[in-house]
Amino acid sequence: MDFAFLDQLWLARLPLIKGLGVSISISFLSIAVGTLLGIFVGLALTYGYKPVQWLVRGYTDFIRGTPVLVLVLASYYVLSTVGIELGPFQAGILALAVFCSSHVGELVRGALQSIPKGQTEAAKAIGLTFSQTFAYVLGPQALRQALPAWVNTAAEMVKASTLLSIIGVAELLLRTQELISRTFMSLEFYFFAGFLYFVINYSIERFGRYVERKTAVPS
Amino acid sequence: MTNNLLEIRDLHKRYGTVEVLKGVDCTMRQGEVISIIGSSGSGKTTMLRCINMLEEFQGGTISIDGQEIGYEMVNGVRRRKREKDIARQRALTGMAFQQFNLFPHMTAAGNVALGLVKVKKMSRDEAKAIAEKWLDRVGLLSRKDHYPGQLSGGQQQRVAIARAIAMNPKLMLFDEVTSALDPELVNEVLQVIKGLAEDGMSMLLVTHEMRFAYEVSSRVIFMNQGRIGEEGNPREMFLKPKTERLTDFLKTSSFN
């Protein structure tokens, strides 16, 4: 049995852990910011005045029609030409969050529109204002509706975080590649990286299932 | 001044170019139970929905307890009131819907308590007590922790009525509340409404249950093509209809 890989793994543990940490931070931040932004996008798409709807619709269609890699590169290289200087980490998060927001926006819109009109009417009929109706009646139902698809989007964001290696963010994939160029153990380390990504996404999925179970409505 | 609970004057309502209410006048005193009958498309549900501003209307006025609903005149221009004021006015009336429209993510008690806590600003305990009182009243106290999905249609409708009535409205609006129910479940809902009528609750019912309208109403309004075709006490209306329209309508209805 050859323990060379385990030796190398042990030697490289710190950069790998750092890379993993960076990957998790990128994913977490872009999902959090993207989701928050996406909720507003979804609200604007559903309840906004017509001009607002068109504007936001244009935004989501444009973003969703653009490859994430292009967004990442644009955010890093193009923004600096108009005087917005972002480091690779910030630029990457911005690109991923924007991407995430357009997807979450669509999820939220779909979920809100799937709620029967009678719900809004019943809420109005007992005297709830619009914001109360949203907070207590529509929002909670939309949340349950959108949750499974949101988990998917979150997993996509974790995968998309690898694209930040292109602009030099030292996340898990870049660290792995550096390691491979030193040790030439491409099979082992790519597999190992793949395993770590799987663990992250599997945790997200379990978490989603847990929330789904917790919020399930008995019937 | 007037002591009418509800006053509708020359109510006009259009959907695009189609006029569905062509000038409806109606007054109602405290404690009256009025059934609105008529064929589908005659405007009865629309009229009911205008009363709590679930529908906008283009002409005429609706007042409840002397308060003009939905619109105000500002410098001679008719203007929709602010959303917040409309929300407050909606609390003057309670409404039960054909499709129940219970909030599926809340228990029966949660459904009833929501408005009490958020609109009436009651404490949770206070709201819970009132919710339980009304659930008891509709015979469903034992189901207070059940979710709508766990209740039968008739039970859901009774919870929906409790939810509306718990808000202590001046006027209850019932929009074909038994139309979506299986025949064997209709009666339990009608019994609840009957009980409320006996308590002196002012009610406006759009209904296809002619026998029930006959028994429970103090007055019946027959809507025909966006206008009031005929109105009167139930005995006159059902047994000695004056207009041909009503005669024809009653022939095709379940009253016999």
Interface residues (C-beta under 8 A of the other chain):
Chain A: P116 G118 Q119 E121 A122 A123 K124 A125 I126 G127 L128 T129 F130 Q132 Y136 V137 P140 Q141 R144 V217 P218 S219
Chain B: N52 M53 L54 E83 K84 A87 R88 R90 A91 T93 G94 M95 F97 Q99 F100 N101 L102 F103 P104 H105 L114 G115 K118 V119 H146 Y147 P148 G149 Q150 A160 R163 A164 M167
